[in-house]
Amino acid sequence: MFFVLGSASGAHDNKGSNGLEDVIIAPSLSFTIETYSGISSRLEGLTIREEPLLRQISYNYRIVNGDREIGRVTLTCQDLRHGGLIFYVESRNLTVDNHICRGRLTLLGPHLTVGKTFVYPDGKRIVGQSSWDYISPTQLISQLPPGIAFLDGEARSLVLGPVDRLEYLGNGVYQEVNTFPVSVRRNANRSEFSFPLADAKGGIIRFWGIIHNQQLVAWEDEAVVAAIQRADLNKTRKFWLDGVYDLVPSSYTPTHPHAFWRCPAQHVGRSFLTKASPYTYAIAVSSMYSAIRTQNRSGFWPTEPQSEWLAEEYGFGPNFYDTRFNTDAAQYLLEAYQKYGDETAFNAARRYADFLCRFAEQYSYRSKNGGYLVPDYQAASGEHRTHTSLNHLLAEMNFLYHMYLATDEVEYRDTADMMLLAVKDTCDEWIKDSGELWYARLPNGDYGYQDYPTLTLNDLRQSLDLITRIYGHPDPDLDRLKSSKEAYNRANGIPLW
């Protein structure tokens, strides 16, 4: 993949037949801003960032009416070095009719002839409930259905994400207000994909896509296809330069049924690490760098929205530290380093591990033998006296054992051992009379809340495996907790996995 670098002077611009500035974002794909009714675009330069696994270039446009700026458009391209390219187009605050300012992708060569998208039961966005549907031949030559489109052809493969108009609600939350269709025009040797960059009501418009000269999705690979369907990246999740956004829980503020927040854990990127396809590779690598860039100076990733439950129970505001989401993010970066070999991912995982060790030593409740019962959360104010859930504690312990295996640094093992000691000291107290496990140990030492069906159980299995690898035998107290949970699930018809 290569780039023709645009600039305000036009020294490196590729002028199309209509005189507009085209940016060549791949050998066969170019981007142009089309404007009408006295509106014009000015390409004012670019920024470049080099990473071991990708090269990122951002092209910055001013949209003007005469000499007055009325909005901004940014095109960002991530060249994935080993093949494939992701592009992101963002328009901000263009409050004009959506026919007056539009983006156009021009694809040269053989046409894309097969398309798939997601549909939802009764049109409702329900996580995990989408299904695949073919895009009709008529739509492939006229107008794609609103939403994500997986397009394949003889020479290349293209995924076009949804063209979303968003409103920023604050605290890192974006509400999807509308999704526009992409118009298609063809002639003998080219296809043009046109989409709005403006809306009469203003706001933000975002659109992303991936192009590859190989098939992005191996449709015969059922595991890959199922993982892409679960991830969605259409109506139940959104993908962007800074990572994957999930639907905002109703217990967060701000919230809306169609609003999204960037979950620190980046679960989609992590799940895609083990799926072999150019599409999943692109999302996993881009999300990895997103996690690295959004880590704060302390070494963790704040949850930006406010949790109403934490606010009521403990007086928390927005931008709090969630140990589970953060530990999942760091585990993702460690696994990404082990798969791709990028030291920046490992260094970010190490920064979080060091932060976690300090947090555990300084703020943990102590069990009877001095073990670490780590609070689940810390407020932006520094307040940390919250409950300790078993799944959070196990995930933290498991991550630090993984870091010890990767580095041989005894601080990670020793801190994990203190967490293990806390679980052993409190083993009997976690088990209800029914055999089910309590969710959390409360600040006053009582136990409460309903445990997840399988999350804690899977954490226990991983803990047993890690401890066996490190010490040569499983831990009997963890094994007892696992066996009790499994027996409860069996007796109550709850899945074991």
C-alpha positions as CSV (number, residue, x, y, z in Angstrom):
1,M,0.0,0.0,0.0
2,F,1.2,3.6,-0.7
3,F,0.0,7.1,-0.3
4,V,0.1,10.2,-2.5
5,L,0.6,13.0,0.1
6,G,-1.8,15.9,-0.3
7,S,-1.0,19.4,0.7
8,A,-2.5,22.9,0.6
9,S,0.0,24.0,-2.1
10,G,-1.1,21.1,-4.3
11,A,2.6,20.1,-4.8
12,H,1.7,16.5,-4.2
13,D,-2.0,16.5,-5.0
14,N,-3.6,14.2,-7.5
15,K,-6.1,16.3,-9.4
16,G,-9.1,14.4,-10.7
17,S,-10.8,15.3,-14.0
18,N,-13.1,17.6,-12.2
19,G,-10.2,19.6,-10.6
20,L,-10.9,18.3,-7.1
21,E,-8.1,17.2,-4.9
22,D,-7.9,13.4,-4.8
23,V,-6.0,11.5,-2.1
24,I,-4.8,8.1,-3.3
25,I,-5.3,5.9,-0.2
26,A,-4.5,2.6,-2.0
27,P,-3.2,1.8,-5.5
28,S,-6.8,1.5,-6.7
29,L,-8.7,3.6,-4.3
30,S,-8.9,7.4,-4.0
31,F,-10.9,9.8,-1.8
32,T,-12.4,13.2,-2.9
33,I,-14.5,15.8,-1.3
34,E,-17.3,17.0,-3.6
35,T,-18.8,20.4,-2.8
36,Y,-21.6,22.5,-4.3
37,S,-23.4,25.8,-3.9
38,G,-20.4,28.0,-3.2
39,I,-18.9,25.6,-0.6
40,S,-15.3,24.5,-1.2
41,S,-12.7,22.2,0.5
42,R,-9.1,23.1,1.2
43,L,-6.6,20.4,2.0
44,E,-4.3,22.0,4.5
45,G,-1.7,19.4,5.2
46,L,-1.2,16.1,7.0
47,T,0.3,14.4,10.0
48,I,2.2,11.1,9.9
49,R,2.7,8.5,12.7
50,E,4.9,5.5,12.3
51,E,4.3,2.3,14.2
52,P,5.9,-1.1,13.8
53,L,2.8,-2.7,12.4
54,L,1.2,0.3,10.6
55,R,1.8,3.7,9.1
56,Q,-0.9,6.3,9.8
57,I,-1.4,9.5,7.8
58,S,-4.2,12.0,8.5
59,Y,-5.3,14.6,5.9
60,N,-6.9,17.7,7.3
61,Y,-9.5,19.6,5.3
62,R,-11.1,23.0,6.0
63,I,-14.6,23.4,4.5
64,V,-15.3,27.0,3.6
65,N,-18.1,29.2,2.4
66,G,-16.2,31.9,0.7
67,D,-13.5,32.7,3.2
68,R,-15.5,31.6,6.2
69,E,-14.7,28.2,7.7
70,I,-17.9,26.2,8.2
71,G,-16.5,22.8,9.2
72,R,-13.6,20.3,9.2
73,V,-13.1,17.0,7.6
74,T,-10.3,14.5,8.4
75,L,-9.3,11.5,6.4
76,T,-7.0,9.1,8.3
77,C,-5.4,6.1,6.6
78,Q,-3.7,3.2,8.4
79,D,-1.4,1.2,6.1
80,L,-1.1,-2.2,7.7
81,R,2.4,-2.9,6.3
82,H,1.7,-6.6,5.9
83,G,-1.3,-5.9,3.6
84,G,-4.6,-4.1,3.9
85,L,-5.5,-0.5,4.7
86,I,-8.1,1.0,7.0
87,F,-9.5,4.5,6.3
88,Y,-11.5,6.8,8.6
89,V,-13.4,9.8,7.4
90,E,-14.7,12.3,10.0
91,S,-16.7,15.5,9.4
92,R,-17.5,17.9,12.2
93,N,-20.1,20.6,12.4
94,L,-21.0,20.9,8.8
95,T,-24.5,22.3,9.1
96,V,-25.6,22.3,5.5
97,D,-27.8,20.0,3.3
98,N,-26.2,16.6,2.9
99,H,-26.1,17.0,-0.9
100,I,-23.9,20.1,-0.7
101,C,-20.8,18.4,0.8
102,R,-20.1,14.7,0.1
103,G,-17.2,12.3,0.2
104,R,-16.4,10.0,-2.8
105,L,-14.4,6.9,-2.9
106,T,-13.3,5.9,-6.4
107,L,-12.3,2.2,-6.9
108,L,-10.5,1.4,-10.2
109,G,-10.6,-2.0,-11.8
110,P,-13.0,-5.0,-11.7
111,H,-16.3,-4.4,-9.9
112,L,-17.2,-5.8,-6.5
113,T,-19.9,-8.4,-7.3
114,V,-20.9,-10.0,-3.9
115,G,-22.1,-8.2,-0.8
116,K,-23.2,-9.1,2.7
117,T,-24.5,-7.1,5.6
118,F,-26.2,-7.6,9.0
119,V,-29.9,-7.5,9.8
120,Y,-31.6,-7.6,13.2
121,P,-34.8,-9.2,14.5
122,D,-37.7,-6.7,14.1
123,G,-35.1,-4.1,13.3
124,K,-33.9,-4.0,17.0
125,R,-30.2,-3.7,17.9
126,I,-29.7,-6.6,20.2
127,V,-26.2,-7.7,21.0
128,G,-25.5,-11.1,19.5
129,Q,-28.8,-11.3,17.7
130,S,-27.8,-10.1,14.2
131,S,-27.8,-12.4,11.2
132,W,-26.2,-12.2,7.8
133,D,-28.1,-11.1,4.7
134,Y,-27.0,-10.7,1.1
135,I,-26.9,-7.3,-0.5
136,S,-29.0,-7.5,-3.7
137,P,-27.4,-7.1,-7.2
138,T,-29.5,-3.9,-7.6
139,Q,-28.2,-2.4,-4.4
140,L,-24.6,-3.2,-5.5
141,I,-25.0,-0.8,-8.5
142,S,-27.2,1.9,-7.0
143,Q,-27.4,2.3,-3.2
144,L,-26.1,0.1,-0.5
145,P,-28.4,-0.5,2.5
146,P,-27.5,1.7,5.5
147,G,-25.0,0.0,7.7
148,I,-21.9,-2.2,7.3
149,A,-21.2,-3.8,3.9
150,F,-18.8,-6.7,3.2
151,L,-18.0,-6.5,-0.6
152,D,-16.0,-9.0,-2.6
153,G,-14.8,-9.0,-6.1
154,E,-12.3,-10.6,-8.5
155,A,-9.3,-8.4,-7.6
156,R,-10.0,-7.1,-4.2
157,S,-12.2,-7.0,-1.1
158,L,-13.7,-4.0,0.6
159,V,-15.6,-3.5,3.9
160,L,-17.5,-0.2,4.3
161,G,-18.6,0.6,7.8
162,P,-21.8,2.5,8.5
163,V,-22.0,6.2,7.7
164,D,-23.2,7.5,11.1
165,R,-24.3,10.9,12.2
166,L,-23.4,11.2,15.9
167,E,-24.0,13.7,18.6
168,Y,-21.5,14.0,21.4
169,L,-23.3,13.7,24.8
170,G,-20.3,14.3,27.0
171,N,-18.0,12.0,29.1
172,G,-16.8,10.0,26.0
173,V,-20.4,9.1,24.9
174,Y,-21.6,9.4,21.3
175,Q,-25.3,9.0,20.3
176,E,-26.0,7.6,16.8
177,V,-28.7,9.8,15.4
178,N,-28.9,8.6,11.8
179,T,-27.1,6.2,9.4
180,F,-26.9,7.2,5.8
181,P,-26.8,4.9,2.8
182,V,-23.8,4.9,0.4
183,S,-24.6,5.6,-3.2
184,V,-22.9,3.6,-5.9
185,R,-22.2,4.6,-9.5
186,R,-20.3,2.4,-12.0
187,N,-18.9,2.6,-15.5
188,A,-16.7,0.1,-17.4
189,N,-13.6,0.3,-15.2
190,R,-14.5,2.1,-12.0
191,S,-16.9,2.2,-9.1
192,E,-17.7,5.3,-7.1
193,F,-19.1,5.2,-3.6
194,S,-20.6,8.5,-2.4
195,F,-21.7,9.4,1.1
196,P,-22.7,12.6,2.9
197,L,-20.2,14.7,5.0
198,A,-22.8,17.2,6.1
199,D,-26.2,17.3,7.7
200,A,-28.7,20.2,8.2
201,K,-28.6,19.5,11.9
202,G,-24.9,19.5,12.2
203,G,-23.1,17.0,14.5
204,I,-20.4,14.5,13.7
205,I,-20.3,12.2,10.7
206,R,-18.0,9.1,10.8
207,F,-17.3,6.5,8.2
208,W,-14.6,3.8,8.0
209,G,-13.6,1.1,5.7
210,I,-11.0,-1.6,5.0
211,I,-9.5,-2.5,1.6
212,H,-7.3,-5.5,0.7
213,N,-6.2,-7.2,-2.5
214,Q,-7.1,-10.5,-0.8
215,Q,-10.5,-11.6,0.5
216,L,-11.0,-9.9,3.8
217,V,-13.3,-12.6,5.2
218,A,-12.9,-16.3,4.4
219,W,-16.6,-17.1,4.4
220,E,-16.0,-20.8,4.6
221,D,-14.3,-20.4,8.0
222,E,-17.2,-20.7,10.4
223,A,-15.3,-19.6,13.5
224,V,-14.1,-16.4,11.8
225,V,-17.6,-15.6,10.4
226,A,-19.2,-16.2,13.8
227,A,-16.7,-14.0,15.6
228,I,-17.3,-11.1,13.1
229,Q,-21.0,-11.5,13.6
230,R,-20.7,-11.4,17.4
231,A,-18.5,-8.3,17.2
232,D,-21.0,-6.6,14.9
233,L,-19.2,-3.1,14.5
234,N,-22.4,-1.9,13.0
235,K,-25.5,-1.3,15.2
236,T,-24.4,-2.8,18.6
237,R,-20.8,-1.6,18.5
238,K,-18.9,1.1,16.7
239,F,-15.3,1.0,15.4
240,W,-13.2,4.1,15.3
241,L,-9.6,5.4,15.5
242,D,-9.5,5.2,19.3
243,G,-11.0,1.7,19.5
244,V,-14.3,-0.1,19.7
245,Y,-17.3,1.5,21.3
246,D,-20.0,-0.5,23.0
247,L,-23.6,0.4,23.7
248,V,-23.7,2.5,26.9
249,P,-25.3,0.6,29.9
250,S,-28.5,2.1,31.1
251,S,-26.9,2.6,34.5
252,Y,-24.3,5.0,33.1
253,T,-24.7,8.7,32.5
254,P,-25.0,10.0,29.9
255,T,-26.9,7.2,28.3
256,H,-29.3,6.5,25.4
257,P,-30.5,3.3,23.7
258,H,-28.4,4.3,20.7
259,A,-25.4,5.7,22.5
260,F,-21.9,4.3,22.6
261,W,-18.9,4.5,24.9
262,R,-15.3,3.3,24.5
263,C,-14.9,0.4,26.9
264,P,-11.3,0.2,28.1
265,A,-11.2,-3.6,27.8
266,Q,-11.4,-3.6,23.9
267,H,-12.9,-7.1,24.0
268,V,-13.4,-7.2,20.2
269,G,-9.7,-6.5,19.4
270,R,-8.7,-9.2,21.9
271,S,-11.2,-11.8,20.5
272,F,-9.9,-11.1,17.0
273,L,-6.3,-11.9,17.9
274,T,-7.0,-15.6,17.5
275,K,-9.1,-15.3,14.3
276,A,-7.1,-15.7,11.1
277,S,-8.4,-13.3,8.4
278,P,-7.3,-9.9,7.0
279,Y,-10.4,-8.2,8.4
280,T,-9.9,-9.5,12.0
281,Y,-6.2,-8.7,11.8
282,A,-6.9,-5.1,10.8
283,I,-9.3,-4.6,13.7
284,A,-7.1,-6.3,16.2
285,V,-4.0,-4.3,15.2
286,S,-5.7,-0.9,15.0
287,S,-7.5,-1.6,18.4
288,M,-4.1,-2.5,20.0
289,Y,-2.6,0.8,19.0
290,S,-5.8,2.6,20.2
291,A,-5.4,1.0,23.6
292,I,-1.7,2.0,23.8
293,R,-2.5,5.6,22.9
294,T,-5.4,6.0,25.3
295,Q,-3.6,4.7,28.4
296,N,-3.1,7.6,30.8
297,R,0.1,8.7,32.5
298,S,-0.7,6.7,35.6
299,G,-0.9,3.5,33.5
300,F,-4.6,2.8,33.4
301,W,-7.7,3.6,31.2
302,P,-10.5,5.6,32.9
303,T,-14.2,4.8,32.4
304,E,-15.4,8.2,31.2
305,P,-19.2,8.0,31.8
306,Q,-20.5,8.1,35.3
307,S,-21.9,4.9,36.9
308,E,-25.1,5.8,38.6
309,W,-24.8,2.8,40.8
310,L,-21.3,3.7,41.9
311,A,-22.4,7.3,42.4
312,E,-25.2,6.3,44.7
313,E,-23.4,3.5,46.5
314,Y,-19.9,5.1,46.9
315,G,-20.2,8.8,45.7
316,F,-18.2,8.2,42.5
317,G,-18.3,10.6,39.5
318,P,-17.1,10.0,35.9
319,N,-13.5,9.0,34.9
320,F,-13.2,6.2,37.4
321,Y,-10.8,3.2,37.4
322,D,-12.5,-0.1,36.8
323,T,-10.1,-2.9,37.7
324,R,-11.7,-5.6,35.5
325,F,-11.9,-3.6,32.3
326,N,-8.4,-2.3,32.8
327,T,-6.9,-5.7,33.5
328,D,-8.7,-7.2,30.4
329,A,-7.1,-4.3,28.3
330,A,-3.6,-5.0,29.7
331,Q,-4.1,-8.8,29.1
332,Y,-5.0,-8.0,25.5
333,L,-1.9,-5.9,25.0
334,L,0.3,-8.7,26.5
335,E,-1.3,-11.3,24.2
336,A,-1.0,-8.9,21.2
337,Y,2.7,-8.5,22.0
338,Q,3.1,-12.3,22.2
339,K,1.4,-12.7,18.8
340,Y,2.8,-9.7,16.9
341,G,6.0,-8.9,18.7
342,D,5.5,-5.1,19.0
343,E,7.4,-3.9,22.1
344,T,5.1,-0.9,22.5
345,A,2.2,-3.2,23.4
346,F,4.4,-5.0,25.9
347,N,5.6,-1.7,27.5
348,A,1.9,-0.6,27.9
349,A,1.0,-3.9,29.6
350,R,4.0,-3.5,31.9
351,R,3.0,0.1,32.8
352,Y,-0.4,-1.2,33.8
353,A,1.1,-4.1,35.7
354,D,3.3,-1.8,37.7
355,F,0.3,0.5,38.4
356,L,-1.8,-2.5,39.5
357,C,0.9,-3.7,41.9
358,R,1.1,-0.3,43.5
359,F,-2.7,0.0,43.7
360,A,-3.0,-3.4,45.3
361,E,-0.3,-2.8,47.9
362,Q,-1.6,0.6,48.9
363,Y,-5.3,0.2,48.8
364,S,-6.3,-3.4,49.4
365,Y,-8.3,-4.7,52.3
366,R,-6.2,-7.3,54.1
367,S,-7.4,-10.9,54.7
368,K,-6.6,-12.7,58.0
369,N,-3.1,-13.7,56.8
370,G,-2.4,-10.4,55.0
371,G,-3.7,-11.2,51.5
372,Y,-4.8,-8.5,49.1
373,L,-8.5,-8.0,48.7
374,V,-8.3,-5.4,46.0
375,P,-11.1,-2.9,45.6
376,D,-12.9,-3.1,42.3
377,Y,-12.9,0.6,41.6
378,Q,-11.2,3.9,42.3
379,A,-12.9,7.3,41.8
380,A,-11.1,10.1,40.0
381,S,-11.0,11.8,43.4
382,G,-8.9,8.9,44.7
383,E,-11.7,7.3,46.8
384,H,-11.4,3.5,46.6
385,R,-13.3,1.9,49.5
386,T,-15.6,-0.2,47.4
387,H,-16.4,-3.9,47.3
388,T,-14.1,-6.6,46.0
389,S,-15.7,-9.0,43.5
390,L,-14.2,-12.4,43.0
391,N,-14.0,-12.2,39.2
392,H,-12.1,-8.9,39.4
393,L,-9.6,-10.3,41.9
394,L,-9.0,-13.5,39.9
395,A,-8.5,-11.5,36.7
396,E,-5.9,-9.3,38.3
397,M,-4.1,-12.3,39.8
398,N,-4.2,-14.1,36.5
399,F,-2.8,-11.1,34.6
400,L,0.1,-10.7,37.0
401,Y,0.9,-14.4,36.8
402,H,0.9,-14.0,33.0
403,M,3.3,-11.1,33.4
404,Y,5.5,-13.1,35.6
405,L,5.7,-15.9,33.1
406,A,6.5,-13.4,30.4
407,T,9.2,-11.5,32.3
408,D,10.4,-13.6,35.3
409,E,10.0,-10.5,37.4
410,V,9.2,-11.7,41.0
411,E,7.2,-8.5,41.9
412,Y,4.4,-9.6,39.6
413,R,4.4,-13.2,41.0
414,D,4.6,-11.9,44.6
415,T,1.7,-9.5,44.2
416,A,-0.4,-12.2,42.5
417,D,0.5,-14.6,45.4
418,M,-0.9,-12.0,47.9
419,M,-4.2,-12.0,45.9
420,L,-4.2,-15.8,45.9
421,L,-3.7,-15.7,49.7
422,A,-6.7,-13.5,50.1
423,V,-8.9,-15.9,48.1
424,K,-7.6,-18.8,50.2
425,D,-8.2,-17.0,53.4
426,T,-11.8,-16.3,52.4
427,C,-12.6,-19.4,50.5
428,D,-15.4,-20.7,52.7
429,E,-17.0,-17.3,52.8
430,W,-17.5,-17.1,49.1
431,I,-19.7,-20.3,48.9
432,K,-23.4,-19.9,49.6
433,D,-25.4,-22.8,51.1
434,S,-26.7,-23.6,47.6
435,G,-23.2,-24.0,46.3
436,E,-23.4,-20.8,44.2
437,L,-20.7,-18.2,44.8
438,W,-21.3,-14.7,46.1
439,Y,-20.3,-12.0,43.7
440,A,-18.5,-9.7,46.0
441,R,-17.1,-9.1,49.5
442,L,-18.5,-5.8,50.7
443,P,-16.5,-3.0,52.4
444,N,-18.0,-4.0,55.8
445,G,-16.8,-7.6,55.4
446,D,-20.2,-9.1,54.4
447,Y,-20.8,-10.9,51.1
448,G,-23.5,-10.0,48.5
449,Y,-24.8,-9.6,45.0
450,Q,-25.4,-12.2,42.3
451,D,-22.5,-13.8,40.5
452,Y,-22.2,-14.1,36.8
453,P,-23.2,-17.5,35.3
454,T,-19.8,-18.4,33.8
455,L,-17.4,-15.4,34.0
456,T,-16.0,-16.2,37.4
457,L,-16.0,-19.9,36.7
458,N,-13.8,-19.4,33.6
459,D,-11.5,-17.1,35.7
460,L,-11.1,-19.9,38.2
461,R,-10.2,-22.4,35.5
462,Q,-7.5,-20.0,34.2
463,S,-6.2,-19.5,37.7
464,L,-5.8,-23.2,38.3
465,D,-4.0,-23.6,35.0
466,L,-1.6,-20.8,35.7
467,I,-0.8,-21.9,39.3
468,T,-0.2,-25.4,38.1
469,R,2.3,-24.1,35.5
470,I,4.1,-22.0,38.0
471,Y,4.0,-24.2,41.1
472,G,3.6,-27.6,39.6
473,H,0.2,-28.4,41.2
474,P,-3.3,-26.8,41.3
475,D,-4.5,-24.9,44.4
476,P,-7.0,-26.9,46.4
477,D,-9.1,-23.8,47.5
478,L,-9.5,-22.5,44.0
479,D,-10.4,-26.1,42.9
480,R,-13.1,-26.2,45.6
481,L,-14.6,-22.9,44.5
482,K,-14.6,-24.1,40.9
483,S,-16.2,-27.4,41.8
484,S,-18.9,-25.7,43.8
485,K,-19.8,-23.3,41.0
486,E,-19.9,-26.1,38.5
487,A,-22.1,-28.2,40.6
488,Y,-24.5,-25.3,41.2
489,N,-24.6,-24.6,37.5
490,R,-25.4,-28.2,36.6
491,A,-28.1,-28.5,39.2
492,N,-29.8,-25.3,37.9
493,G,-29.4,-25.9,34.1
494,I,-26.8,-23.1,33.8
495,P,-24.1,-23.6,31.1
496,L,-20.6,-24.5,32.3
497,W,-18.8,-22.5,29.6
